[in-house]
Amino acid sequence: MNFDRVRLSNFKPYGDADLRLTRGVTVIHGLNGSGKSSLLEACFFALYGSKALDGTLDDVVTKGEEETEVELWFTHDGSSYRIERRLRVYDDRIDHQCTLESTDGSDVSRDGARAVREFVTGLLRMDAEAFVGCAYVRQGEVNELIDATPRERQDTIDDLLQLGKLEEYRERAGDARLGVEDVLGNRRGRLDQLDEQIAAKEERDLHERLNGLESDLSEVTDEIDRYEDQRERAKETREAAAETLATHAEKREELESVEAAIDEIEAAIREAERERDEHREAIREARERIAEIEAAIDDRLDDAGLDAASEAAIAARREALDDREERLREELDDERVSAEAFRNQATNLAGKADDLADRAAELEGEADDLADEAEAAAEEADERESSVAELREEAEGLRERFASADVDRDGVADEREALRERRGEVRERIAELSAELKNARERVEEAEALLAAGKCPECGQPVEDSPHATGIEEDRERVDELETELETARERETELDERVEELDELAAAADRLDEIEETTETLEERATERREAAEAKREAAAEKREKAEAKRAEAEETREVAAEKREQAESTAERVSALEEALDEVDDARAAVDAVEERLSAVVDAEDEIERRREKRESLREVNDERRDRLADKRERRDELAAAVDEAAVEEARERKQEAEEYLERVDGELDRLAERRTELENAIGSVNGEIRELEALREERDELAATVEAVEGLHEETSELEAMYGDLRAELRQRNVAELERTLNETFDLVYGNDAYSHIELDGEYALTVYQKDGEALDPEQLSGGERALFNLSLRCAIYRLLSEGIEGAAPTPPLILDEPTVFLDSGHVSRLVRLVEEMRGFGVEQILIVSHDDELVGAADELVTVEKDPSSNRSTARRADAAELDVASLADD
């Protein structure tokens, strides 16, 4: 797999970047913090999306921007692809859009972040974590594998070599075996249960029981048929007797009915005579009531103003009362409106007088406030004129400072910014020198410790006759040079600090001058404004006092008019009271007229009642005459029916009917008993037949279950064999991987440490590493020095990469080998070995190697060089590509 091109828009420090990458070794070079590692992170992000980030999607969007785009073109196993990822920020969320498409006409496409990540994982046969473990050595993680425990190292390498899948398959097979065992146990238990149920049912001899029950049922059925024949004959006898009884019963019922009708007619005649007596008494009472009402009418004629109690007189009197009431009410309404109007006018005028007095007081208060504000404005104008004088005196002193300075007021800011940039460059140089000095001192200390132990600082062998013993002097000289250069740089930093501090004070003075000039002009304008405001407020106060005096005079006049209106309202109220008393007299007369009219109506009602009751008495007399005629007819019919009834025939029919009913009762009880017995036998037969069917079903289920148990037993044997096969295959492949990894690791190790103090490396089955010196002494990798441990770990990572690229059964396409700042822990001697390792990896067929570094040796070994720079004004990074052979390495080191 090769990265062909990457294009960025607003990704981390990059505004816009478009970089083409070729095969071979490409070194990405630039100052610390310029954005070198971000280029590789963009490629990693394009492949795996959010899974490639240590943080969140927010972290990749350039600060202040709302949209980020990353495009990656790459070639894998002869096919070409392009991935595009686009992030858009909406409020508190991010919209992540992603597409993948082929660029060679193979019609491959994926849409969506998850779909693209799954496609890339399947294409490379590794997820994001495996990519980092195999091909991407990120900054600060160079010692990750060597510092890991053997178990962690085993899991990492197994996952890279896809052995974790075999363990997953073995576990699945184990789960399947356990599941089959559960099923097999359940089926065997059910089979034993069926055998017990079948044996229990066979012991009960169900067929013999069925034959006996069917014989009993036949006997009971015959007996039921015999009893039913006898019951039918008894029913015929009972019906004949019942018919005879019914004929005589009809005559007896008619006789009883006639006798009852005679009793009812006689009772109705007596009731009608009683009602006639009640009506006669009610007529007498109504006549007495009429006399009482007429006497009461005579008593109310004077109150009503009537001469006689007639409808005409009442209507005339009522009309006269209505006319008088109408006149009185019209006059009363007019007087009430006048009284209310006078009261309202008096109240409104009094309120208006109060309002005028309140307004006069408010105007006096406002005049006082305006006078106070005028005095305050005058005082404020005096204070601001005093402040202007003080500020002008301060400005004069600040101008005198610039008269003796070597920079003018307008140029001080630019001069200070330029010195700050130079100070920043000096501080970066101090940091680089401090780091280099620390590494040099550590090398000297390690070398001195080895010399003290009698060993060579280069190879670890006895120091006697060693050609490398003199190398420590060079390191000591380098320490002295670095200390001197560092001291000079720090002195320069101190000078720049003092000059920047001086310029800071001048810049503050310039800013203060600008502020004073602006403030002085503002204060003068505001002083003039406040004096003008004071004069205007004094004039306004005088005007408000004049208005207040006018309001007081108007209030007094208004109170006098209000008193006149209140006297008029009291006079009108007296006339209203007289009119209301006249209306009460009209209401009393009308009430007396109504009482007379109501009593006349009661007399008419009583007379009507007398007439109705007379008519009712006559009607009742006529009805009783008719009833007496019907009573004579009913008595004649009663005598005829009494002579027609034969009591002896009725008694004989009753005896036959009773005998038949008694027999039917007995035979019904016997038939019920036999029916219950038949039902019991039928239920028993059904139960036995059900048990026979259950027995047959149990036998069928037992045969089917026995076949299932046999099949499950075979499946259990197969799952056990499958589980063991996956375990054995994983162990076998791991041993093969260990052997291959040990071979590639020693080949890589020989390239790096050939002809040195170390002999070889051993890797056991648990991926534990041991380094052997040429004298046979075994060392743990952690016993190596810092630089050698880092180089050893890089060798281990490259060996794993070779193993994956070569494959166990043949070559397999792998991603580019990516090294991000691999020289952090390496001195110059170890960097040379790293360069040799990179060259040899190219010889092993690694087509593309990408390295982030500012080391001169790695830059010199590059086929192409990508220079990353950051614009200090915009804080945006840019990347440019060049042929490394055409560049001056020394000049790049100075950048």
Buried (B, 14 or more C-beta within 10 A) or exposed (E): BBBBBBBBBBBBBBBEBEBEBBBBBBBBBBBEEBBBBBBBBBBBBBBBBBBBBEEEBEEBBBEEEEEBBBBBBBBBEEBBBBBBBBBBBEEEEBEBEBBBBEBEEEEBEBEEBEBBBEBBBEBBEBBBBBBBBBBBBBBEBBBBBBBBEBEEBBBBBBBBBEBBEBBEBBEBBBEBBEEBBEBBEEBBEBBEEBEEBBEEBEEEEBEEBBEEBBEBBEEBEEBBEEBEEEBEEBBEBBEEBBEBBEEBEEBBEBBEBBBEBBEEBBEBBEEBEEEBEEBEEBBEEBEEBBEEBBEEBEEBBEBBBBEEBEEEBBEEBBEEBEEBBEEBEEBBEBBBEBBBBBBEBBBEBBEBBEEBBEBBEEBBEBBEEBBEBBEBBBEBBEEBBEBBEEBEEEBEEBEEBBEEBEBEBEEBBEBBEEBEEBBEEBBBBBEBBBEBBEBBBBBBEBBBEBBEEEBBBBBBBEBEEBEBBEBBEEBBEBBEEBBEBBEEBBEBBEEBEEBBEBBBEBBEBBEBBEEBEEBBEEBBEBBEBBBEBBEBBBEBBEEBBEBBEEBBEBBEEBBEBBEEBBEBBEEBBEBBEEBEEBBEEBEEBBEBBBBBBEBBEBBEEBEEBBEEBEEBBEEBEEEBEEBEEEBEEBEEBBEEBEEEEEEEEBEEBBEBBEEBBEBBEEBEEBBEEBEEBBEBBBEBBEBBEEBBEBBEEBBEBBEEBBEBBEEBBEBBEBBBEBBBBBBEBBEEBBEEBBEBBBBBBBBBBBBBBEEBBBBBBEBEEEBBBEBBBBEEEEBEBEEBBBBBBBBBBBBBBBBBBBBBBBEEEEEBBBBBBBBBBBBBBBBBEBBBBBBBBBEBBBEBEBBBBBBBBBBBBBBBBBBBBBBBBBEEEEEBBBBEBBEBEEBEBEEBEEE
